[in-house]
Amino acid sequence: MNLIKILIITYSLIFTTHALARDNENYQKIVSSTLNNCHQECKKTLFESEIEKSVHELMILIIKELHFQLSNFKIERFNT
């Protein structure tokens, strides 16, 4: 149950902070110009790459969290 809570919190943090971490004005200019000057396949490629990047970052954070929990579990088990 704790793992599910941690995954949900991590997922939420990634997607809320990822959007805020970019320079909003510059990002908006780039996105609007690409969407206006790009055909359908180009738009699809851009969105897919953004999704892949977000999922990749999410997976890295999940692995780090699992590693942290595993190390804590080993320490607790060793101390008992």
Summary of the structure (lengths in Angstrom):
residues: 80
radius of gyration: 18.3
end to end distance: 23.1
largest distance: 63.2
contacts: 164
relative contact order: 0.10
helix: 92%
strand: 0%
